Amino acid sequence: MSFCPGCGASLADPASFVQEFWSGADRNFLGWCVACGLLATVVLPAAIVSHEPEH
């Protein structure tokens, strides 16, 4: 997670916070943006199950 999912500011600022952790096979990123104050978790799942819309 390089950018805030709320405002798009760079999380490379030393005052911002990004922590990576795992929950099962999923990768989770906990981030706090100093620009807008948003605390968010972004999850990268091991697999995405979806459907194809009818044509």
N, C-alpha and C positions, 0 to 999 in steps of 0.2 A: 504494500500500500504506500504509494508515493505522494498521492494527492488526497485532500479532504473530500469525502463523498458528498458533503453538504455544500461547500463554497468553492471547491476546486483549488484552494491554496496549497502550496507545497508543504509537505510534512517534513522537509529536510531542516526546517528551523529547529535549533537546539532546544527551544522551549516546548515544541510539540513532542508528542509521545506516540510511539508505535511499538507494540509488543506482539510477537508471533507465538501462537500456541496451537496444539493439536487436540482434537476431540474425535477419537476414533481415527478414521482415515481422512477426516476433513481438516484442512488448514484454516486457522482463524487468525485474523489480524485485529487487534484492539488498538484504536487510534484516538488521540485527543488533539484537536486542532486549536492552536493558540489564536488564530485569526478570528474564528467564529465561536469557539467554545464547544463545538460538537464533540461528543464522546460516542463513537460508533464501533461496531464489530462488523467486519467484512468476512464472509465465509466462502472459501473456495472448496466446493464439495469434491469428493473423490470421483463421483459420477453424477451426471445430470440426466434425468429421465424425463423425456418430453414426448410430445406427439406431433405428427405432421398434419397440418390442417387439410381438410378435404379440398380438392381442386374443383 
